Amino acid sequence: MEAVARMRLFIVLGAMAMGVGGFLLQMEYCYDELGCIVTDPDFYHPLRPTNPTPISREDLDLTYHVWSREDQQGTMVRAARIADISRTTFKPTRKTKVLIHGYVDGEGATWIYDLAAALLLYGDYNVVTVDWGGGSRAMYDQAAVNARVAGLEIAYLINWLEKHLNHHPRDVHVIGHSLGAHVAGYAGERVVGLARITGLDPAGPYFENLPPKVRLDPTDALFVDVIHTDSDPLILLGLGMKQPCGHLDFYPNGGRQQPGCNVPVRASFDLLHQGIDVNNGLTLQQKVSVTCSHSRSAQLFISSLTSSCDFQAYYCFNYLLYKTGLCQTCGDGSWCARMGIEAEKWAGIGQAGRRLEHMYLTTTGDYPYC
């Protein structure tokens, strides 16, 4: 059965799209038991001029791997056969970590395996890794739309676990990198009481400065923490968001180019003079250079699990003031927090409307980055 079951078109008079008044098409795409997504004027912006038709559920072909201390090889479960999760080592009595890759990546991304292993060393969890490569390996504007379908699938998984296995959303923590951070947000907005989302350098293009429902935002879970490591402008090859989008937003080293990463100057020079292979894309060296700061967010989170670094961060108005030393105080304990796995121990958590949008700390360029 075609996943996009039906589409409804609406004409919105007087709407504004890309700064032009007139008629605007509003579209709804429905996916059987997963529910529907609506593309309305909020999804159009001069920085997001296109919203292609999202991929079908069959073409997305999302799969999970379920890992545990009893099964460290992982067992695959297709989203279309979600009941098969009952035949894995998944235990409803354990807390669950869901890991989501980003653009052009797949479940085989090195950081996914490293983080899954680190989590199982750190605690007795269910670890569920997500492969939505059928949607992420597309032109970027298409992948950004496909991310919404991946979010539907993951929301359905979490709600199914509650309905059929009595595994509550309050015991689920979703961790997404880059475009996967927004996938986590799309899932979270459809799950009542989801405990936590961690955004690892959420993707900037097509999301920066757009309305909350278009991107990850603090309403997507009871607690949303975000690590920004590559917030330079896109023209300087920055791939992440500068805009705060959580309850706690951490900006190690100012959230821009990270220590040990030669982006943007060297990488930009290499790309200009070496060019890009039209058949094979970026060389491994070019890819490592371009994504170094962007991927550092995942490495820092892994280090929070595997090292003794406390990654204490402090709220400050801006990075320059932080560098002067004026902001390095915890006050009553709620003005500082630890970046990484222990962010949920922040003293201000659960206080209505409480957000610390600019948390700063200094790290180094080599593991464990303390």
JOVEN-V811548 format. One record per pair of residues at least 24 apart in sequence whose C-alpha atoms are under 8 Angstrom apart, sorted by the first residue. I is the first residue (numbers start at 1). GAP is how many residues later the second one is. Records with the same first field share a line. If there is no record, write none. Layout:
I: GAP / GAP
//
This chain:
2: 54 / 55 / 56
3: 27 / 28 / 29 / 53 / 54 / 55
4: 25 / 26 / 27 / 28 / 51 / 52 / 53
5: 24 / 25 / 26 / 27
6: 24
15: 26
16: 25
17: 24 / 27 / 28
18: 26 / 27 / 28 / 31
19: 26 / 27
29: 25
31: 26
34: 118 / 119 / 122
35: 117
37: 111 / 112
42: 168 / 169 / 172
43: 167 / 168 / 171
45: 165
47: 158 / 159
48: 157 / 158 / 159
50: 91
51: 90 / 91 / 94
52: 89 / 90 / 93
53: 89 / 92
54: 88 / 91 / 92 / 94 / 95
55: 80 / 91 / 94
57: 92
59: 75 / 76
60: 72 / 73 / 74 / 75 / 86 / 90
61: 71 / 73
62: 68 / 69 / 70 / 71 / 72 / 88 / 91
63: 67 / 68 / 69
64: 64 / 65 / 66 / 67
65: 63 / 64 / 65
66: 24 / 60 / 61 / 62 / 63
67: 49 / 59 / 60 / 61 / 62
68: 52 / 56 / 57 / 58 / 59
69: 51 / 55 / 56
72: 45
79: 74 / 78
82: 75
90: 36
91: 35
92: 73 / 74 / 75
93: 74
94: 30 / 31 / 32 / 77
95: 29 / 30 / 31 / 76 / 77 / 78
96: 29 / 30 / 31 / 32 / 75 / 76 / 77
97: 28 / 29 / 30 / 31 / 75 / 76 / 77 / 78
98: 29 / 30 / 31 / 32 / 74 / 75 / 76 / 77
99: 28 / 29 / 30 / 31 / 75 / 76 / 77
100: 29 / 30 / 31 / 74 / 75 / 76 / 77 / 80 / 81 / 83 / 84
101: 29 / 30 / 31 / 75 / 76 / 77 / 78 / 79
102: 34 / 74 / 75 / 76 / 77 / 78 / 79
103: 33 / 34 / 37 / 40 / 75 / 76 / 77
104: 29 / 32 / 33 / 34
105: 28 / 31 / 32
106: 25 / 26 / 27 / 30
107: 24 / 25 / 26
111: 187 / 188
114: 188
115: 183 / 187
118: 184 / 187 / 188
119: 186
122: 183 / 184
141: 65
144: 35 / 62
147: 32 / 33 / 35 / 36 / 39
148: 35 / 38
150: 33 / 37
151: 32 / 33 / 34 / 35 / 36 / 37
152: 34 / 35 / 38
153: 34
154: 33
155: 32 / 33 / 35 / 36
158: 33
159: 32
169: 24 / 25 / 26
170: 24 / 25 / 26
171: 24
172: 24
173: 24 / 25
174: 24
175: 24 / 25
176: 24 / 26
177: 24 / 25 / 26 / 121
178: 24 / 25 / 62 / 116
179: 24
181: 35
182: 33 / 34
184: 32
185: 30 / 31 / 32 / 35
186: 27 / 29 / 30 / 34
187: 33
188: 32 / 33
189: 30 / 31 / 32
193: 28 / 29
194: 26 / 27 / 28
195: 26 / 27 / 28
196: 25 / 26 / 27 / 28 / 29
197: 24 / 26 / 27 / 28
198: 26 / 27 / 28 / 29
199: 25 / 26 / 27 / 28
200: 26 / 27 / 28 / 97 / 98
201: 25 / 26 / 27 / 28 / 29 / 39 / 40 / 93 / 94 / 96
202: 24 / 26 / 38 / 39
203: 36 / 37 / 38
204: 27 / 35 / 36 / 37 / 38
205: 29 / 34 / 35 / 36
207: 34
208: 33 / 34 / 35
209: 34
216: 29 / 30
217: 28 / 29
218: 27 / 28 / 29
222: 128
223: 24 / 121 / 126 / 127
224: 24
225: 24 / 25 / 118
226: 24
227: 24 / 25 / 28 / 70 / 112
228: 24 / 27 / 28 / 69
229: 24 / 25 / 26 / 27 / 28 / 29 / 64 / 65 / 66 / 67 / 68
230: 25 / 26 / 27 / 28 / 63 / 64
231: 24 / 25 / 26
232: 24 / 25
236: 27 / 28 / 32
237: 26 / 27 / 31 / 53
238: 26 / 56
239: 52 / 55
240: 54
244: 113 / 114
245: 112
246: 109 / 111
247: 107 / 108 / 109 / 110
248: 107 / 108 / 109 / 110 / 111
249: 107 / 108 / 109 / 110
250: 63 / 89 / 107 / 108 / 109 / 110 / 111
251: 107 / 108 / 109 / 110
252: 108 / 109 / 110 / 111
253: 107 / 108 / 109 / 110
254: 65 / 106 / 107
256: 37
257: 36
258: 34 / 35 / 38 / 107
259: 104 / 105 / 106
260: 104 / 105 / 106
261: 28 / 31 / 32 / 104
262: 27 / 30
263: 26 / 27 / 29 / 30
264: 26
300: 40 / 68 / 69
301: 38 / 39 / 40
302: 38
303: 64 / 65 / 66
304: 35 / 36 / 37 / 38
305: 35 / 36
307: 61
309: 59 / 60 / 61
310: 28 / 29 / 60
311: 27 / 28 / 29 / 50 / 52 / 59
312: 24 / 25 / 26 / 27 / 49
313: 24 / 25 / 26 / 46 / 47 / 48
314: 45 / 46 / 47
315: 41 / 42 / 43 / 44 / 45
316: 42 / 43 / 44
317: 41
318: 40
319: 41
322: 38
//
